[in-house]
């Protein structure tokens, strides 16, 4: 392996590669891998849809400021606003 290879900024060593190879050769616990799941956790019984939304720089700044004040993500704030509007 060439020097300077990293994963998420952490250098990868020959010892780590050897350990990964040994783990792969011994086999993986498929049931444990399936239990772990993939992707983001669901928000309900059905898959959620992604909706694109265009905002001006001022709208985005206001949204980010409020999200920071309330310790929420942009998405949480937008979902709450839509729920309040639809109610």
N, C-alpha and C positions, 0 to 999 in steps of 0.2 A: 504494500500500500504506500502511496506517495505521502511524504510528510505534509502536515498541515490539514489533513482531512478532519472535518468536524461534523458533529450532529448537534444541531441547536447550539452551536458555539462551543461544544465540549469536544476536546481532541479525542479521536478514536485510536485506541492502542491495539497492538498486535494481540495482547492478552484478551482484550474485549472481543476481538474478532474470533479468536480461538474458543472463547466461552460461548459465543453465539452459534458457532459451527457445531460445538458439542451438544448444545441444547436442541438444535435442529435435527441432528443425527439421532438423538435419543427419542425424538417424537414430541409432539405437542398434545396437550389435553384439549381436544376439540370441544368437549362440553364446556370447559371453563372459558374458552375463547368465544363460544356462542353466547354464554351468559353475560359476558362483558358488554355485548352490543356494539353498535357502530353509530356514528353520527351524533347529532344533538338529541337530547331526550325529547320525547313527544310532549305535546301540549294538550292532547286529548285522545279520543278513541280513533280518530281518523288523521291521516297525514295532513300537516298544515301546508298551505300554499304560500309561495313567496310572491310578493307584490312589489313591483318597482315604483318608486315615488321620487319625483324631482322636487327639490327644495332650493330656494335661493340661498346665498351665503348668509344673509341676515336671518332667514328662517332656521337654518341649520345651527347657527350660533345661538339663537334663542332656545332652540330645542336642547342643545348640548348643555347650556347653562342651567336650564331647569332640571335636566336629568342629573347633573352633578349635584345640584342643591338637594334633590330628593334621593340621591344615591341609587339611581335606577339607570338602566340602559336606554338608549334611544328607542329600541323596539318596545320595551315595557311601557314607556311613556306614550308612544303612538298607539299601542293597543288599548291603553286605558282611555285615551282621548276618544278613540273610535267607539269604545263601549259606552262611554258617557254620552256621546252624540247620538248613538243608536237607541239609547234607553228612553 
